[in-house]
Protein backbone atom coordinates (compact mmCIF):
# COMPACT_ATOMS: atom_id res chain seq x y z
CA UNK A 1 0.00 0.00 0.00
CA UNK A 2 1.47 3.31 -1.00
CA UNK A 3 1.73 5.90 1.70
CA UNK A 4 1.83 9.53 0.60
CA UNK A 5 3.71 11.81 2.90
CA UNK A 6 1.82 14.88 4.00
CA UNK A 7 3.80 17.99 4.74
CA UNK A 8 2.24 20.70 6.84
CA UNK A 9 1.57 23.90 4.96
CA UNK A 10 3.65 26.80 6.17
CA UNK A 11 1.80 28.98 8.63
CA UNK A 12 0.64 32.22 7.15
CA UNK A 13 1.04 35.24 9.29
CA UNK A 14 -1.91 37.59 9.17
CA UNK A 15 -1.19 40.71 7.25
CA UNK A 16 -2.25 43.94 8.86
CA UNK A 17 -3.79 46.48 6.57
CA UNK A 18 -2.25 49.87 7.09
CA UNK A 19 -4.60 52.63 8.08
CA UNK A 20 -5.87 54.68 5.19
CA UNK A 21 -4.25 58.08 5.01
CA UNK A 22 -6.28 61.18 5.64
CA UNK A 23 -7.09 62.30 2.12
CA UNK A 24 -8.19 65.72 3.26
CA UNK A 25 -4.88 66.38 5.01
CA UNK A 26 -2.95 65.14 1.97
CA UNK A 27 -5.04 67.30 -0.31
CA UNK A 28 -4.42 70.36 1.84
CA UNK A 29 -0.69 69.74 1.85
CA UNK A 30 -0.64 69.36 -1.94
CA UNK A 31 -2.79 72.44 -2.32
CA UNK A 32 -0.35 74.47 -0.22
CA UNK A 33 2.58 73.27 -2.36
CA UNK A 34 0.72 73.97 -5.60
CA UNK A 35 -0.38 77.38 -4.39
CA UNK A 36 3.17 78.35 -3.47
CA UNK A 37 4.40 77.13 -6.85
CA UNK A 38 1.59 79.01 -8.59
CA UNK A 39 2.46 82.26 -6.84
CA UNK A 40 6.14 81.84 -7.69
CA UNK A 41 5.34 81.27 -11.36
CA UNK A 42 2.90 84.16 -11.43
CA UNK A 43 5.43 86.53 -9.86
CA UNK A 44 8.12 85.43 -12.33
CA UNK A 45 5.74 85.93 -15.27
CA UNK A 46 4.79 89.39 -14.10
CA UNK A 47 8.42 90.38 -13.73
CA UNK A 48 9.40 89.08 -17.17
CA UNK A 49 6.28 89.84 -19.17
CA UNK A 50 6.47 91.57 -22.51
CA UNK A 51 5.43 95.21 -22.03
CA UNK A 52 3.88 95.15 -25.50
CA UNK A 53 1.90 91.98 -24.72
CA UNK A 54 1.20 91.92 -20.99
CA UNK A 55 -0.44 88.97 -19.26
CA UNK A 56 -4.18 88.75 -19.31
CA UNK A 57 -5.31 89.57 -15.76
CA UNK A 58 -8.49 87.58 -16.22
CA UNK A 59 -6.52 84.40 -16.75
CA UNK A 60 -4.61 84.35 -13.49
CA UNK A 61 -7.64 85.70 -11.62
CA UNK A 62 -9.56 82.64 -12.75
CA UNK A 63 -6.71 80.44 -11.58
CA UNK A 64 -6.78 82.11 -8.16
CA UNK A 65 -10.52 81.53 -7.96
CA UNK A 66 -10.03 77.85 -8.80
CA UNK A 67 -7.38 77.48 -6.10
CA UNK A 68 -9.70 79.14 -3.58
CA UNK A 69 -12.54 76.84 -4.59
CA UNK A 70 -10.41 73.76 -3.94
CA UNK A 71 -9.45 75.15 -0.51
CA UNK A 72 -13.09 75.74 0.36
CA UNK A 73 -13.94 72.19 -0.69
CA UNK A 74 -11.28 70.81 1.64
CA UNK A 75 -12.66 72.92 4.49
CA UNK A 76 -16.14 71.56 3.72
CA UNK A 77 -14.80 68.02 3.88
CA UNK A 78 -13.35 68.74 7.33
CA UNK A 79 -16.68 70.08 8.53
CA UNK A 80 -18.61 67.12 7.17
CA UNK A 81 -16.17 64.71 8.81
CA UNK A 82 -16.62 66.47 12.13
CA UNK A 83 -20.40 66.47 11.84
CA UNK A 84 -20.49 62.78 10.98
CA UNK A 85 -18.25 62.00 13.95
CA UNK A 86 -20.41 64.01 16.32
CA UNK A 87 -23.61 62.48 15.01
CA UNK A 88 -22.26 58.95 15.22
CA UNK A 89 -20.62 59.08 18.64
CA UNK A 90 -21.07 62.50 20.19
CA UNK A 91 -24.78 63.19 20.48
CA UNK A 92 -25.89 59.57 20.73
CA UNK A 93 -23.39 58.94 23.50
CA UNK A 94 -24.05 62.24 25.23
CA UNK A 95 -27.81 61.74 25.45
CA UNK A 96 -27.21 58.70 27.64
CA UNK A 97 -25.73 60.88 30.41
CA UNK A 98 -28.89 62.93 30.90
CA UNK A 99 -30.09 62.38 34.45
CA UNK A 100 -26.70 61.04 35.54
CA UNK A 101 -24.31 62.59 38.04
CA UNK A 102 -21.54 63.98 35.82
CA UNK A 103 -18.14 65.47 36.67
CA UNK A 104 -16.31 67.56 34.09
CA UNK A 105 -13.07 69.52 34.10
CA UNK A 106 -14.03 73.19 34.17
CA UNK A 107 -12.97 76.37 35.96
CA UNK A 108 -16.31 78.06 35.23
CA UNK A 109 -19.76 77.45 36.70
CA UNK A 110 -23.09 79.21 36.47
CA UNK A 111 -24.76 80.89 39.43
CA UNK A 112 -28.05 79.02 39.70
CA UNK A 113 -30.50 79.06 42.58
CA UNK A 114 -28.29 81.51 44.46
CA UNK A 115 -25.20 79.30 44.45
CA UNK A 116 -22.36 78.05 42.30
CA UNK A 117 -20.56 74.79 43.01
CA UNK A 118 -17.18 73.29 42.14
CA UNK A 119 -14.90 70.47 43.18
CA UNK A 120 -11.18 71.23 43.25
CA UNK A 121 -8.43 68.66 43.56
CA UNK A 122 -5.07 69.33 45.21
CA UNK A 123 -2.12 67.25 44.03
CA UNK A 124 -0.53 67.38 47.51
CA UNK A 125 -1.15 68.86 50.94
CA UNK A 126 -0.82 72.63 51.01
CA UNK A 127 0.54 74.83 53.76
CA UNK A 128 -1.28 77.88 52.36
CA UNK A 129 -4.52 77.78 50.37
CA UNK A 130 -6.64 80.53 48.86
CA UNK A 131 -9.84 80.12 46.87
CA UNK A 132 -11.25 83.00 44.81
CA UNK A 133 -14.35 83.42 42.64
CA UNK A 134 -14.07 85.80 39.68
CA UNK A 135 -16.81 87.25 37.52
CA UNK A 136 -16.82 87.42 33.72
CA UNK A 137 -14.66 90.57 33.82
CA UNK A 138 -12.00 88.96 36.00
CA UNK A 139 -13.07 90.87 39.12
CA UNK A 140 -12.80 89.01 42.44
CA UNK A 141 -16.27 88.71 43.98
CA UNK A 142 -15.44 86.20 46.72
CA UNK A 143 -12.30 85.00 48.49
CA UNK A 144 -11.63 82.68 51.39
CA UNK A 145 -8.91 80.51 52.91
CA UNK A 146 -10.30 76.98 53.52
CA UNK A 147 -9.03 75.18 56.58
CA UNK A 148 -8.90 71.77 54.90
CA UNK A 149 -5.69 71.82 52.87
CA UNK A 150 -5.14 68.08 52.45
CA UNK A 151 -4.44 66.46 49.10
CA UNK A 152 -7.44 65.18 47.17
CA UNK A 153 -10.93 66.39 46.26
CA UNK A 154 -12.63 69.27 48.04
CA UNK A 155 -16.22 70.38 47.43
CA UNK A 156 -16.67 74.15 47.26
CA UNK A 157 -19.98 76.00 47.23
CA UNK A 158 -20.38 79.77 46.90
CA UNK A 159 -23.59 81.45 48.05
CA UNK A 160 -23.56 84.05 45.26
CA UNK A 161 -22.75 87.03 47.49
CA UNK A 162 -19.99 89.46 46.56
CA UNK A 163 -17.36 90.92 48.88
CA UNK A 164 -19.85 93.56 50.03
CA UNK A 165 -22.49 91.00 50.93
CA UNK A 166 -24.81 91.79 48.01
CA UNK A 167 -26.57 88.86 46.39
CA UNK A 168 -25.65 88.56 42.72
CA UNK A 169 -28.33 87.55 40.19
CA UNK A 170 -28.59 84.05 38.79
CA UNK A 171 -27.36 83.29 35.31
CA UNK A 172 -23.86 84.74 35.53
CA UNK A 173 -20.79 82.67 34.72
CA UNK A 174 -18.04 82.68 37.34
CA UNK A 175 -14.53 81.27 37.47
CA UNK A 176 -12.90 79.47 40.38
CA UNK A 177 -9.22 80.20 41.02
CA UNK A 178 -7.32 78.05 43.51
CA UNK A 179 -3.86 79.07 44.75
CA UNK A 180 -2.05 76.43 46.78
CA UNK A 181 1.50 76.59 48.19
CA UNK A 182 3.49 73.74 49.71
CA UNK A 183 5.73 74.10 52.80
CA UNK A 184 8.75 74.88 50.58
CA UNK A 185 6.94 77.76 48.91
CA UNK A 186 6.30 76.03 45.60
CA UNK A 187 2.95 76.13 43.84
CA UNK A 188 0.81 73.00 44.02
CA UNK A 189 -1.07 71.87 40.92
CA UNK A 190 -4.84 71.89 41.23
CA UNK A 191 -7.70 70.89 38.94
CA UNK A 192 -11.21 72.33 39.06
CA UNK A 193 -14.37 70.42 38.22
CA UNK A 194 -18.09 71.05 38.00
CA UNK A 195 -20.32 68.24 39.18
CA UNK A 196 -24.06 67.71 39.12
CA UNK A 197 -26.95 66.19 37.21
CA UNK A 198 -26.72 66.42 33.42
CA UNK A 199 -29.93 68.05 32.25
CA UNK A 200 -29.37 68.64 28.54
CA UNK A 201 -27.29 68.01 25.43
CA UNK A 202 -26.63 70.52 22.67
CA UNK A 203 -24.54 70.49 19.53
CA UNK A 204 -23.03 73.76 18.32
CA UNK A 205 -20.21 74.53 15.88
CA UNK A 206 -19.36 70.87 15.57
CA UNK A 207 -18.99 70.35 19.33
CA UNK A 208 -21.28 68.54 21.78
CA UNK A 209 -22.14 70.40 25.00
CA UNK A 210 -23.53 68.93 28.23
CA UNK A 211 -25.57 71.11 30.59
CA UNK A 212 -24.52 70.72 34.24
CA UNK A 213 -25.92 72.97 36.99
CA UNK A 214 -27.14 75.42 34.36
CA UNK A 215 -23.73 75.73 32.68
CA UNK A 216 -22.36 74.00 29.60
CA UNK A 217 -19.18 71.96 29.19
CA UNK A 218 -17.91 70.12 26.14
CA UNK A 219 -18.27 66.38 25.93
CA UNK A 220 -14.50 65.81 25.92
CA UNK A 221 -14.15 67.50 29.35
CA UNK A 222 -16.21 64.86 31.17
CA UNK A 223 -14.08 62.84 33.55
CA UNK A 224 -16.67 60.76 35.45
CA UNK A 225 -20.28 59.59 35.10
CA UNK A 226 -22.16 58.03 38.00
CA UNK A 227 -25.67 57.05 38.91
CA UNK A 228 -27.31 59.82 40.97
CA UNK A 229 -27.57 59.26 44.68
CA UNK A 230 -31.06 57.89 45.22
CA UNK A 231 -33.22 59.20 48.00
CA UNK A 232 -33.10 57.07 51.10
CA UNK A 233 -35.98 54.69 50.87
CA UNK A 234 -37.01 51.84 53.09
CA UNK A 235 -36.60 48.66 51.15
CA UNK A 236 -39.63 46.46 51.28
CA UNK A 237 -38.52 42.89 51.69
CA UNK A 238 -40.51 40.14 50.15
CA UNK A 239 -39.95 37.77 53.06
CA UNK A 240 -43.15 36.61 54.70
CA UNK A 241 -43.82 38.10 58.09
CA UNK A 242 -44.73 35.54 60.69
CA UNK A 243 -48.11 36.16 62.21
CA UNK A 244 -48.63 34.72 65.65
CA UNK A 245 -52.22 34.30 66.63
CA UNK A 246 -53.17 36.18 69.74
CA UNK A 247 -54.97 33.83 72.07
CA UNK A 248 -58.49 34.85 72.70
CA UNK A 249 -59.57 34.79 76.34
CA UNK A 250 -63.19 33.87 76.77
CA UNK A 251 -64.76 34.63 80.14
CA UNK A 252 -67.57 32.38 80.99
CA UNK A 253 -69.97 32.93 83.89
CA UNK A 254 -69.08 30.54 86.69
CA UNK A 255 -71.84 29.58 89.15
CA UNK A 256 -70.60 28.36 92.51
CA UNK A 257 -73.20 26.15 94.19
CA UNK A 258 -74.21 27.01 97.72
CA UNK A 259 -72.72 24.77 100.37
CA UNK A 260 -75.39 23.47 102.78
CA UNK A 261 -74.73 24.02 106.43
CA UNK A 262 -73.31 21.13 108.36
CA UNK A 263 -75.81 19.75 110.92
CA UNK A 264 -74.17 18.25 114.02
C-alpha positions as CSV (number, residue, x, y, z in Angstrom):
1,X,0.0,0.0,0.0
2,X,1.5,3.3,-1.0
3,X,1.7,5.9,1.7
4,X,1.8,9.5,0.6
5,X,3.7,11.8,2.9
6,X,1.8,14.9,4.0
7,X,3.8,18.0,4.7
8,X,2.2,20.7,6.8
9,X,1.6,23.9,5.0
10,X,3.6,26.8,6.2
11,X,1.8,29.0,8.6
12,X,0.6,32.2,7.2
13,X,1.0,35.2,9.3
14,X,-1.9,37.6,9.2
15,X,-1.2,40.7,7.3
16,X,-2.2,43.9,8.9
17,X,-3.8,46.5,6.6
18,X,-2.3,49.9,7.1
19,X,-4.6,52.6,8.1
20,X,-5.9,54.7,5.2
21,X,-4.2,58.1,5.0
22,X,-6.3,61.2,5.6
23,X,-7.1,62.3,2.1
24,X,-8.2,65.7,3.3
25,X,-4.9,66.4,5.0
26,X,-2.9,65.1,2.0
27,X,-5.0,67.3,-0.3
28,X,-4.4,70.4,1.8
29,X,-0.7,69.7,1.9
30,X,-0.6,69.4,-1.9
31,X,-2.8,72.4,-2.3
32,X,-0.3,74.5,-0.2
33,X,2.6,73.3,-2.4
34,X,0.7,74.0,-5.6
35,X,-0.4,77.4,-4.4
36,X,3.2,78.3,-3.5
37,X,4.4,77.1,-6.9
38,X,1.6,79.0,-8.6
39,X,2.5,82.3,-6.8
40,X,6.1,81.8,-7.7
41,X,5.3,81.3,-11.4
42,X,2.9,84.2,-11.4
43,X,5.4,86.5,-9.9
44,X,8.1,85.4,-12.3
45,X,5.7,85.9,-15.3
46,X,4.8,89.4,-14.1
47,X,8.4,90.4,-13.7
48,X,9.4,89.1,-17.2
49,X,6.3,89.8,-19.2
50,X,6.5,91.6,-22.5
51,X,5.4,95.2,-22.0
52,X,3.9,95.1,-25.5
53,X,1.9,92.0,-24.7
54,X,1.2,91.9,-21.0
55,X,-0.4,89.0,-19.3
56,X,-4.2,88.8,-19.3
57,X,-5.3,89.6,-15.8
58,X,-8.5,87.6,-16.2
59,X,-6.5,84.4,-16.8
60,X,-4.6,84.3,-13.5
61,X,-7.6,85.7,-11.6
62,X,-9.6,82.6,-12.7
63,X,-6.7,80.4,-11.6
64,X,-6.8,82.1,-8.2
65,X,-10.5,81.5,-8.0
66,X,-10.0,77.9,-8.8
67,X,-7.4,77.5,-6.1
68,X,-9.7,79.1,-3.6
69,X,-12.5,76.8,-4.6
70,X,-10.4,73.8,-3.9
71,X,-9.4,75.1,-0.5
72,X,-13.1,75.7,0.4
73,X,-13.9,72.2,-0.7
74,X,-11.3,70.8,1.6
75,X,-12.7,72.9,4.5
76,X,-16.1,71.6,3.7
77,X,-14.8,68.0,3.9
78,X,-13.4,68.7,7.3
79,X,-16.7,70.1,8.5
80,X,-18.6,67.1,7.2
81,X,-16.2,64.7,8.8
82,X,-16.6,66.5,12.1
83,X,-20.4,66.5,11.8
84,X,-20.5,62.8,11.0
85,X,-18.3,62.0,13.9
86,X,-20.4,64.0,16.3
87,X,-23.6,62.5,15.0
88,X,-22.3,58.9,15.2
89,X,-20.6,59.1,18.6
90,X,-21.1,62.5,20.2
91,X,-24.8,63.2,20.5
92,X,-25.9,59.6,20.7
93,X,-23.4,58.9,23.5
94,X,-24.0,62.2,25.2
95,X,-27.8,61.7,25.5
96,X,-27.2,58.7,27.6
97,X,-25.7,60.9,30.4
98,X,-28.9,62.9,30.9
99,X,-30.1,62.4,34.4
100,X,-26.7,61.0,35.5
101,X,-24.3,62.6,38.0
102,X,-21.5,64.0,35.8
103,X,-18.1,65.5,36.7
104,X,-16.3,67.6,34.1
105,X,-13.1,69.5,34.1
106,X,-14.0,73.2,34.2
107,X,-13.0,76.4,36.0
108,X,-16.3,78.1,35.2
109,X,-19.8,77.4,36.7
110,X,-23.1,79.2,36.5
111,X,-24.8,80.9,39.4
112,X,-28.1,79.0,39.7
113,X,-30.5,79.1,42.6
114,X,-28.3,81.5,44.5
115,X,-25.2,79.3,44.5
116,X,-22.4,78.0,42.3
117,X,-20.6,74.8,43.0
118,X,-17.2,73.3,42.1
119,X,-14.9,70.5,43.2
120,X,-11.2,71.2,43.3
121,X,-8.4,68.7,43.6
122,X,-5.1,69.3,45.2
123,X,-2.1,67.3,44.0
124,X,-0.5,67.4,47.5
125,X,-1.2,68.9,50.9
126,X,-0.8,72.6,51.0
127,X,0.5,74.8,53.8
128,X,-1.3,77.9,52.4
129,X,-4.5,77.8,50.4
130,X,-6.6,80.5,48.9
131,X,-9.8,80.1,46.9
132,X,-11.2,83.0,44.8
133,X,-14.3,83.4,42.6
134,X,-14.1,85.8,39.7
135,X,-16.8,87.3,37.5
136,X,-16.8,87.4,33.7
137,X,-14.7,90.6,33.8
138,X,-12.0,89.0,36.0
139,X,-13.1,90.9,39.1
140,X,-12.8,89.0,42.4
141,X,-16.3,88.7,44.0
142,X,-15.4,86.2,46.7
143,X,-12.3,85.0,48.5
144,X,-11.6,82.7,51.4
145,X,-8.9,80.5,52.9
146,X,-10.3,77.0,53.5
147,X,-9.0,75.2,56.6
148,X,-8.9,71.8,54.9
149,X,-5.7,71.8,52.9
150,X,-5.1,68.1,52.4
151,X,-4.4,66.5,49.1
152,X,-7.4,65.2,47.2
153,X,-10.9,66.4,46.3
154,X,-12.6,69.3,48.0
155,X,-16.2,70.4,47.4
156,X,-16.7,74.1,47.3
157,X,-20.0,76.0,47.2
158,X,-20.4,79.8,46.9
159,X,-23.6,81.5,48.0
160,X,-23.6,84.0,45.3
161,X,-22.8,87.0,47.5
162,X,-20.0,89.5,46.6
163,X,-17.4,90.9,48.9
164,X,-19.9,93.6,50.0
165,X,-22.5,91.0,50.9
166,X,-24.8,91.8,48.0
167,X,-26.6,88.9,46.4
168,X,-25.6,88.6,42.7
169,X,-28.3,87.5,40.2
170,X,-28.6,84.1,38.8
171,X,-27.4,83.3,35.3
172,X,-23.9,84.7,35.5
173,X,-20.8,82.7,34.7
174,X,-18.0,82.7,37.3
175,X,-14.5,81.3,37.5
176,X,-12.9,79.5,40.4
177,X,-9.2,80.2,41.0
178,X,-7.3,78.0,43.5
179,X,-3.9,79.1,44.8
180,X,-2.0,76.4,46.8
181,X,1.5,76.6,48.2
182,X,3.5,73.7,49.7
183,X,5.7,74.1,52.8
184,X,8.7,74.9,50.6
185,X,6.9,77.8,48.9
186,X,6.3,76.0,45.6
187,X,2.9,76.1,43.8
188,X,0.8,73.0,44.0
189,X,-1.1,71.9,40.9
190,X,-4.8,71.9,41.2
191,X,-7.7,70.9,38.9
192,X,-11.2,72.3,39.1
193,X,-14.4,70.4,38.2
194,X,-18.1,71.0,38.0
195,X,-20.3,68.2,39.2
196,X,-24.1,67.7,39.1
197,X,-26.9,66.2,37.2
198,X,-26.7,66.4,33.4
199,X,-29.9,68.0,32.2
200,X,-29.4,68.6,28.5
201,X,-27.3,68.0,25.4
202,X,-26.6,70.5,22.7
203,X,-24.5,70.5,19.5
204,X,-23.0,73.8,18.3
205,X,-20.2,74.5,15.9
206,X,-19.4,70.9,15.6
207,X,-19.0,70.3,19.3
208,X,-21.3,68.5,21.8
209,X,-22.1,70.4,25.0
210,X,-23.5,68.9,28.2
211,X,-25.6,71.1,30.6
212,X,-24.5,70.7,34.2
213,X,-25.9,73.0,37.0
214,X,-27.1,75.4,34.4
215,X,-23.7,75.7,32.7
216,X,-22.4,74.0,29.6
217,X,-19.2,72.0,29.2
218,X,-17.9,70.1,26.1
219,X,-18.3,66.4,25.9
220,X,-14.5,65.8,25.9
221,X,-14.2,67.5,29.3
222,X,-16.2,64.9,31.2
223,X,-14.1,62.8,33.5
224,X,-16.7,60.8,35.5
225,X,-20.3,59.6,35.1
226,X,-22.2,58.0,38.0
227,X,-25.7,57.0,38.9
228,X,-27.3,59.8,41.0
229,X,-27.6,59.3,44.7
230,X,-31.1,57.9,45.2
231,X,-33.2,59.2,48.0
232,X,-33.1,57.1,51.1
233,X,-36.0,54.7,50.9
234,X,-37.0,51.8,53.1
235,X,-36.6,48.7,51.2
236,X,-39.6,46.5,51.3
237,X,-38.5,42.9,51.7
238,X,-40.5,40.1,50.1
239,X,-39.9,37.8,53.1
240,X,-43.2,36.6,54.7
241,X,-43.8,38.1,58.1
242,X,-44.7,35.5,60.7
243,X,-48.1,36.2,62.2
244,X,-48.6,34.7,65.7
245,X,-52.2,34.3,66.6
246,X,-53.2,36.2,69.7
247,X,-55.0,33.8,72.1
248,X,-58.5,34.8,72.7
249,X,-59.6,34.8,76.3
250,X,-63.2,33.9,76.8
251,X,-64.8,34.6,80.1
252,X,-67.6,32.4,81.0
253,X,-70.0,32.9,83.9
254,X,-69.1,30.5,86.7
255,X,-71.8,29.6,89.1
256,X,-70.6,28.4,92.5
257,X,-73.2,26.2,94.2
258,X,-74.2,27.0,97.7
259,X,-72.7,24.8,100.4
260,X,-75.4,23.5,102.8
261,X,-74.7,24.0,106.4
262,X,-73.3,21.1,108.4
263,X,-75.8,19.8,110.9
264,X,-74.2,18.3,114.0
